[in-house]
Every structure is written in structure tokens, then in C-alpha cells.
Amino acid sequence: MRAISLFPLLLFLSACATAPVTGRPQLILISPQQSVALGIEAYDRIKRRMPIVTGTEEARRVARVGRAIAAVIPSAEGFEWEFTLFEADEANAFALPGGKVGVNTGLFKVAKNDAQLAAVLGHEIAHVTARHAAERMSRNLVTELGLGILGAATRSRSAVDLAAAAATLGAGLPFSRAQEAEADHIGLIYMAKAGYDPREAIRLWRNFAAFDGDRPPPFLSTHPAPENRIALLERELPEALAVYEAAQREQRS
């Protein structure tokens, strides 16, 4: 029994990583090769299922802005970045391991200019460079291990079900919100480095706040509410503006 109880500690000690920009310690048990393979496979499935838009000004903007941001990220070297515009009404975008980023045409209802598009793409690229998907999978593995140990110790299904629900509300959802907030922070720095005004990220989320319909209560949502995102971005704006101004000076020199 002691060996089982030591196993999560050994996993933790052998799988520590650090998120870019924020320096947050991470527990990642999935190798980069595994997560990239999963990301490419999932992206290929999405491309087979959803209509792809090519040859339009919006498609060119997605590719141009995405590549501009990826070009200023040292940790992005070696990723095979791919930016795809999908025909879908929902104002949304997503990212998968390996540098695979998708944008819905509906996003242009709220992203009114290239800098606002850069805020979205910077956020999605941040999910990739911070390996958020692998981190979530790793935490799920640790949770499943803990529930298995609890079940073996208590032999009570109800205790395991209660613990699983508590883990979702007390750890899983807040952790997802924390990743979203971190991606906002990292993405803000990325867009600033690429020469896009980070103040447009706040304007973007004001657009989202005006556009969004009913949302679940914040404690049940995997994403921070727009007003919370705006407050966080406003706190991080001085750092991003300093990066933006440095990028502007470099472009002029």
C-alpha cells in the first residue's frame, strides 16, 4: 500500500515543467511527441468534418496574423504551425498540440481588426506553447489514480462518485479557468511582441461581452466571464504595453 501512495509523488517529481511567460510550475505526464500526435490526429478529423474556407481575405488574415505571432515565439520553433479558417457561425477558435489552430468564420463578428484577431490567435497559440492540453490530460490521470486508490481503500462507489464530482468543481473547472486566464496573459505578450496593440484585446472582450448570450454561472464555466477577463487583462496591460513599445521601436530601427 505504501508503494501505491508514493506513486503520485514520484510522478510529480519526474514530470515538472514550466509555463512560458508566467513561469507557473506544471505537472505534465504526457510526452511532447504523444501530445503532438494526438493533436494532429484530432485536427485531421476536424478538417474532414468541417468545411474549410480558403482564398478569401479572412482566410489570408488568419494565416498572416497567426504566422506573425508564431514567428516571435522562440519556444514555437519546430512546430508545424497551421492556421485554418472553418465555415461555422459560432464566434470561436481553438488550438491543438503541434501548432494546429482553427478559427471559425463567426469570430469576425467580434474580432473587428487584425489586432483583435491577434488577441484571439495569441491566446490559442499560448495554449499550444504552454502545453495546456497535455497538462489537463496529466491532471485527469492523477485524478483517476487518486479515485482508484480511494475506491480500493473504501470499497464505496458513492464515496468515489462524490469525490469525482468534488474534483470536477473544486479542481477541474477552476483549473480550466486558470489555464484560460494564463493563455490570455501569455497571448497578450505574444501579440505585443508581434507588433499588435495589446489594448485591442480588451476591446475584443468588450465585443464578446456585448455579443454573448446566456452563459453558465462562473463557478460552472471552464472559461472566465468576459468581465473577469477584461479585469485581468487590464492588470496585465502595462507589461504588454512595454513589450509592444519595444517591438515598435525595433520595427522603426
Long-range contacts (C-beta under 8 A, 24 or more apart in sequence): 4-149, 5-149, 7-145, 8-142, 8-145, 8-146, 11-142, 15-138, 17-131, 17-135, 19-130, 19-182, 19-186, 20-73, 20-75, 20-126, 20-129, 20-130, 20-186, 21-126, 21-185, 21-186, 21-189, 22-182, 22-185, 22-186, 24-182, 26-130, 26-131, 26-135, 27-135, 27-138, 27-139, 27-142, 28-131, 28-134, 28-135, 28-138, 29-134, 29-137, 29-138, 29-141, 29-142, 30-134, 30-137, 30-138, 32-97, 32-131, 32-134, 34-134, 35-97, 35-98, 35-131, 35-133, 35-134, 35-137, 36-97, 36-98, 37-98, 38-96, 38-97, 38-133, 39-96, 39-97, 39-98, 39-100, 39-133, 40-96, 40-97, 40-98, 40-100, 42-96, 42-100, 43-82, 43-96, 43-98, 43-100, 43-102, 46-86, 46-102, 47-84, 50-86, 50-87, 50-88, 51-86, 51-87, 52-84, 52-85, 52-86, 52-87, 53-85, 53-86, 53-87, 53-105, 54-85, 56-85, 58-85, 58-105, 58-108, 59-85, 61-114, 61-117, 62-103, 62-117, 62-121, 64-114, 65-114, 65-117, 65-118, 65-121, 65-196, 66-101, 66-121, 66-125, 68-118, 68-194, 68-195, 68-196, 69-118, 69-121, 69-122, 69-125, 69-190, 69-191, 69-193, 69-194, 69-196, 70-99, 70-125, 71-194, 72-190, 72-193, 72-194, 72-247, 73-125, 73-129, 73-190, 73-193, 75-129, 76-125, 76-128, 76-129, 79-128, 83-121, 91-208, 91-211, 93-120, 93-121, 93-123, 93-124, 94-124, 95-124, 95-125, 95-127, 95-128, 96-128, 96-133, 97-128, 97-131, 97-133, 97-134, 98-128, 99-125, 99-128, 100-128, 101-125, 101-128, 109-211, 110-204, 110-207, 110-208, 110-211, 111-204, 111-207, 112-203, 112-207, 113-200, 114-196, 115-191, 115-196, 115-197, 115-200, 116-200, 116-201, 116-203, 116-204, 116-207, 118-191, 118-194, 118-196, 118-200, 119-187, 119-188, 119-191, 119-196, 119-198, 119-200, 119-201, 119-204, 120-204, 121-187, 121-191, 122-186, 122-187, 122-188, 122-189, 122-190, 122-191, 122-194, 122-196, 122-201, 123-183, 123-184, 123-186, 123-187, 124-183, 124-187, 125-187, 125-190, 126-182, 126-183, 126-184, 126-185, 126-186, 126-187, 126-190, 127-179, 127-183, 129-186, 130-179, 130-182, 130-183, 130-186, 132-179, 132-182, 132-183, 135-179, 136-175, 136-176, 136-179, 139-171, 139-172, 139-175, 143-167, 143-171, 143-172, 169-219, 169-220, 173-219, 173-220, 173-221, 173-222, 176-222, 176-223, 177-218, 177-221, 177-222, 177-223, 177-224, 180-222, 180-223, 180-224, 180-229, 181-224, 181-229, 181-232, 184-224, 184-229, 184-232, 184-233, 184-236, 185-232, 185-236, 188-233, 188-236, 188-237, 188-239, 188-240, 189-239, 189-240, 189-243, 191-240, 192-240, 192-241, 192-243, 192-244, 192-247, 193-243, 193-244, 193-247, 194-247, 195-244, 195-247, 195-248, 195-251, 196-244, 197-244, 198-233, 198-237, 198-240, 198-241, 198-243, 198-244, 199-237, 199-241, 201-233, 201-240, 202-230, 202-233, 202-234, 202-237, 205-229, 205-230, 205-233, 206-230
